Amino acid sequence: MKLLRYGNTGAERPAVLDAKGQMRDLSGVVQDFDAAALSAAGLAKLAAVDTSSLPLVQGQHRIGPCVPRPLNFICIGLNYADHAAESNMPVPKEPVVFLKSLGAFCGPNDDVRIPRGSRKTDWEVELGVVIGSRAAYVPEHEAMNHVAGYCVINDVSEREYQLERGGTWDKGKGCDTFGPVGPWLVTRDEIPDPQNLAMWLDVDGQAMQRGNTRTMVFDVRKLVSYVSHFITLHPGDLISTGTPPGVGSGKKPEPIFLRAGQTMRLGIEGLGDQQQRTVTA
């Protein structure tokens, strides 16, 4: 299934794409994609619904994040060896884990606000993992049982704030609108191998990132298990699993960074695409 949410910020309604790619309203079946809906039983219930019997969503609507605001928005750094190389950083021996502010959480096509005074706002297309059931101290062989599905995430980053202003990465990763999520939550049964998905990102029509999840240092199974030993994961939580090469800070001979008035388009095979306009905060 391809599950999504539509409507104004804070008032999104659940929906599903039918076989023709049309949005069908699910609010008569579930109130939202909460813990019950994202559980194995909840997803099975949704899969059994005859989508042709659901109301068509008429007109144009904002597409919201594909899950409600999570308890934890977790990111993995330097999880592609070639991206680590372009960043002049060593390939990590263990996953690099950081938290993205929930103020960054937004819809897949919402404007991205470049912070006041920013000089180095950058892009990162990433595979997002949506947690379906509570996970704590999960062994690797059980990790996938806790995954509801996958989505696209843009881990927007301000490199000066992240790397040059002292402290941890958080201040460069958690600015408002720095975490577009969606458009869809694609359930795990539709993505049998999350480690073989093409990824891409363009800025103003120019190709910037081209990659594939098969070059991850730590795969989805490892990441879900690993993170669960430090942070208890809850239904609807997100793990953004790292980015392939092609970020602006790694461009040669000179880095390229975002400015107001540009358009980012990005996507992952089978998971849909996003488009954001950059504006001044």
Phi, psi and omega in degrees: 000152172244105183260143180210173181227138183226155179123180181293155180305127180086354180227033182290151177244147181283147179210169178222147173276133177274185185297339179264006181079017178268146178281131176240132183288130181254004188293345173278352181251315177224149179286322178194176179273072181269190183302319181295318182291327183274353177291165178302318180292321180294318178292324177297321178297317179294321180295334182277351181287136174283102186298332181293343179272351183275153179295135173290141175275113184268147174082185181264134182221148170297138172266122181270180172304146187284353172228156172296168181307123185280168172283322181229129175244097190256139179235153178244126182263148171056043185265008171235125186301321182289331174288321176301319180296316181291339177271000182058041179232149180290152173294125185292147177278335173228157179304137174272117186247132171216163181254138176263134178304142177290347172291341178282337186296125181202179182285162187291338182241012177291154175299143172261122184268118178282124185301150177299129180085358181293140175239348189221048176284133191228171183242157175203106173284133184217148171282124176261137176254127179259122181281137182254339180210156184305133183226119176220128180053048185275128174290155184303323185289348178251357190300318185292340177295342182261004182262122176278324182172200189222160178205172175269139174227139171256107180276074181298141189218139172256108191292324178297314179296321184291317194243342189242357186251015176084156177079205184272182181286346195304320186292339177266355184247342190251015180297155180308136178071011183274014180218062175299134186230128177123194019279336186239153160263111179264119187294154190302328182294338180273348181236079184295333180228093179290353181263024176209060182237126177290145183227149180205156174208133177239151172236121183050040177081358179263129180296128178243306181244134171221124183199188179210142182295347180292345180264012174300145173288311178244126185278176184303315181302313180297317185294316180298314179297312184299309182300323183295345177276351180240325183227122176293127181266142184236157179307132182091349176296154182242139168240116177266119203265013178105167188235148174282177182292165178114010177290158184299323182293342181262001183291143179241146003281346181230143175299155177235130180233162184283149173226163181299144177095007179259168180233125172260135170233135184207157179192170178225140182310122178082353186245004179087186181222162179240160171214124179235141171263139178268134180226163177279133180292000000 
